[in-house]
Amino acid sequence: MRRAGFARHANPWSAWTRWASAPLVLLPVWTRKWSHAAAVAAWFAVNPVIFGKPAHYRAWSSRAMLGEEQWLIDRPRDAALAVNVAASVAGAAAVAAAWRRRPVAAAAATTAQMALLLVYWEQMVRYLDRQDRHDLDD
């Protein structure tokens, strides 16, 4: 099941729309509306599977998603773990700032989170490359 999900989430449209959607998490916190929370949760639930399997896995974002899949299976304690934790902390700070309705702090924390996610993706690409995965479609 995980393989099928990651195969579709490896579609660049899925990966990039998920990344670009990170600020949406703040919407229901800021507005305090359950309907917004439901809509955002639904989007995050369908995003990894709404796009079809990509024709190939050469795209950087595709390789990042497949590297993350392998990384989650292997669970190494490496620098990627620290970056992932830092991105989560930045995301939590963004949520806290949104709760307090501090737009500059929320925007800064979200920007940090999104930048850290790109660093994490690069680490996932490198992790995939180190796994010597030649079974990916060319």
PABADREN-328266 format. One record per residue (C-alpha): residue number from 1; residue in three letters; chain; x, y, z. Coordinates in nm, 2 decimals, padded with zeros to 4 digits. Layout:
// residues N
 num residuo cadena      x      y      z
 NUM     ALA      A      X      Y      Z
...
//
This chain:
// residues 138
 num residuo cadena      x      y      z
   1     MET      A  00.00  00.00  00.00
   2     ARG      A  00.28  00.24  00.09
   3     ARG      A  00.46  00.16 -00.24
   4     ALA      A  00.15  00.25 -00.44
   5     GLY      A  00.10  00.57 -00.25
   6     PHE      A  00.46  00.68 -00.29
   7     ALA      A  00.46  00.58 -00.66
   8     ARG      A  00.17  00.84 -00.72
   9     HIS      A  00.31  01.10 -00.47
  10     ALA      A  00.63  01.08 -00.67
  11     ASN      A  00.44  01.26 -00.95
  12     PRO      A  00.60  01.61 -00.95
  13     TRP      A  00.25  01.77 -00.95
  14     SER      A  00.17  01.59 -00.62
  15     ALA      A  00.50  01.67 -00.46
  16     TRP      A  00.51  02.04 -00.56
  17     THR      A  00.14  02.11 -00.48
  18     ARG      A  00.19  01.95 -00.14
  19     TRP      A  00.49  02.16 -00.07
  20     ALA      A  00.31  02.48 -00.19
  21     SER      A  00.01  02.39  00.03
  22     ALA      A  00.21  02.41  00.35
  23     PRO      A  00.07  02.76  00.43
  24     LEU      A -00.28  02.61  00.41
  25     VAL      A -00.23  02.45  00.75
  26     LEU      A -00.25  02.80  00.90
  27     LEU      A -00.59  02.88  00.76
  28     PRO      A -00.81  02.69  01.00
  29     VAL      A -00.59  02.79  01.29
  30     TRP      A -00.62  03.16  01.19
  31     THR      A -00.99  03.15  01.12
  32     ARG      A -01.08  02.90  01.39
  33     LYS      A -01.34  02.74  01.15
  34     TRP      A -01.39  02.36  01.14
  35     SER      A -01.50  02.38  00.78
  36     HIS      A -01.16  02.52  00.69
  37     ALA      A -00.99  02.24  00.89
  38     ALA      A -01.20  01.98  00.71
  39     ALA      A -01.12  02.13  00.36
  40     VAL      A -00.75  02.15  00.44
  41     ALA      A -00.74  01.79  00.58
  42     ALA      A -00.93  01.66  00.28
  43     TRP      A -00.67  01.82  00.05
  44     PHE      A -00.38  01.68  00.23
  45     ALA      A -00.54  01.34  00.24
  46     VAL      A -00.61  01.32 -00.14
  47     ASN      A -00.30  01.51 -00.26
  48     PRO      A -00.06  01.20 -00.25
  49     VAL      A -00.30  00.99 -00.45
  50     ILE      A -00.50  01.23 -00.68
  51     PHE      A -00.22  01.25 -00.93
  52     GLY      A -00.13  00.95 -01.14
  53     LYS      A  00.19  00.76 -01.14
  54     PRO      A  00.45  00.97 -01.33
  55     ALA      A  00.58  00.84 -01.66
  56     HIS      A  00.94  00.84 -01.52
  57     TYR      A  01.12  00.92 -01.19
  58     ARG      A  01.39  01.14 -01.32
  59     ALA      A  01.24  01.46 -01.18
  60     TRP      A  01.42  01.59 -00.87
  61     SER      A  01.09  01.60 -00.67
  62     SER      A  01.01  01.24 -00.78
  63     ARG      A  01.34  01.12 -00.66
  64     ALA      A  01.29  01.31 -00.33
  65     MET      A  00.96  01.13 -00.27
  66     LEU      A  01.11  00.79 -00.35
  67     GLY      A  01.41  00.87 -00.13
  68     GLU      A  01.18  00.96  00.15
  69     GLU      A  00.99  00.63  00.11
  70     GLN      A  01.32  00.44  00.15
  71     TRP      A  01.44  00.66  00.43
  72     LEU      A  01.11  00.60  00.62
  73     ILE      A  01.16  00.23  00.58
  74     ASP      A  01.53  00.23  00.69
  75     ARG      A  01.49  00.50  00.96
  76     PRO      A  01.85  00.61  00.97
  77     ARG      A  01.96  00.85  01.24
  78     ASP      A  02.12  01.11  01.01
  79     ALA      A  02.13  01.48  00.93
  80     ALA      A  01.79  01.44  00.75
  81     LEU      A  01.63  01.35  01.08
  82     ALA      A  01.76  01.68  01.23
  83     VAL      A  01.63  01.88  00.93
  84     ASN      A  01.30  01.71  00.94
  85     VAL      A  01.27  01.79  01.31
  86     ALA      A  01.37  02.15  01.25
  87     ALA      A  01.10  02.18  00.97
  88     SER      A  00.84  02.04  01.21
  89     VAL      A  00.95  02.29  01.48
  90     ALA      A  00.92  02.57  01.23
  91     GLY      A  00.57  02.44  01.13
  92     ALA      A  00.46  02.43  01.49
  93     ALA      A  00.59  02.79  01.54
  94     ALA      A  00.39  02.90  01.24
  95     VAL      A  00.08  02.74  01.38
  96     ALA      A  00.14  02.91  01.72
  97     ALA      A  00.19  03.25  01.55
  98     ALA      A -00.13  03.19  01.35
  99     TRP      A -00.32  03.11  01.67
 100     ARG      A -00.20  03.44  01.81
 101     ARG      A -00.28  03.61  01.48
 102     ARG      A  00.08  03.74  01.42
 103     PRO      A  00.10  03.74  01.04
 104     VAL      A  00.47  03.83  01.01
 105     ALA      A  00.58  03.56  01.26
 106     ALA      A  00.35  03.31  01.09
 107     ALA      A  00.49  03.40  00.75
 108     ALA      A  00.85  03.38  00.86
 109     ALA      A  00.80  03.05  01.03
 110     THR      A  00.62  02.90  00.73
 111     THR      A  00.90  03.03  00.50
 112     ALA      A  01.16  02.86  00.72
 113     GLN      A  00.95  02.54  00.72
 114     MET      A  00.92  02.54  00.34
 115     ALA      A  01.29  02.61  00.30
 116     LEU      A  01.39  02.33  00.54
 117     LEU      A  01.16  02.10  00.35
 118     LEU      A  01.35  02.17  00.03
 119     VAL      A  01.68  02.09  00.22
 120     TYR      A  01.51  01.77  00.34
 121     TRP      A  01.41  01.68 -00.01
 122     GLU      A  01.77  01.73 -00.13
 123     GLN      A  01.88  01.50  00.14
 124     MET      A  01.62  01.24  00.03
 125     VAL      A  01.75  01.26 -00.33
 126     ARG      A  02.10  01.19 -00.20
 127     TYR      A  01.98  00.91  00.02
 128     LEU      A  01.81  00.75 -00.28
 129     ASP      A  02.13  00.79 -00.49
 130     ARG      A  02.33  00.62 -00.21
 131     GLN      A  02.09  00.33 -00.22
 132     ASP      A  02.20  00.27 -00.58
 133     ARG      A  01.84  00.23 -00.69
 134     HIS      A  01.87  00.13 -01.06
 135     ASP      A  01.53 -00.02 -01.06
 136     LEU      A  01.37  00.32 -01.13
 137     ASP      A  01.22  00.39 -01.47
 138     ASP      A  01.44  00.60 -01.70
//
